Structure formats: C-alpha cells, structure tokens
Amino acid sequence: MFDKQDLVTIANMAMPFGKYRGRLLIDLPEPYLLWFANKGFPAGRLGMLLALTLEIKTNGLEPIIEPLKRAAP
C-alpha cells in the first residue's frame, strides 16, 4: 500500500540513475517503466515508487499528479 505523500514524491523526485537520470519519476516514459517491470524494480522505496508510477500511467491518472509538482524556480 502507498501513502498520499508517495504521490507528492513521484511528482517531485528525480530518477537517480540510468538513461533518464534527473527526470521526474512521473515524467519517465511508460516503456522504461515497463522494462523495469519485466526486469525487476530496484529494491526498496525507489522500486515501490517506480511501480506506483507505472500503475498511475497505465491507468491514465497522470493528471492527478500534475498539480503536485513544485513550481519551477
């Protein structure tokens, strides 16, 4: 299960490694998240957040995340 704070984290946390390093989790391409689903999500909190991001994207729920993004400085 996830906490509502996880949605805020997905909206504002940058991917810490890989091809999309620095991109917000919610902005990761769905095929990249599907690749992780097939290969195995990373252990721990990051893996849980990536799996949740995939669920959000596959169910068309991205609009609920957009308002949670911090305003750019």
Secondary structure, DSSP 4 states (H G I P E B T S, - for coil): ---HHHHHHHHHPBP-SSTTTTSBGGGS-HHHHHHHHHH-PPSHHHHHHHHHHHHHHHTT-GGGTGGGSPPP-
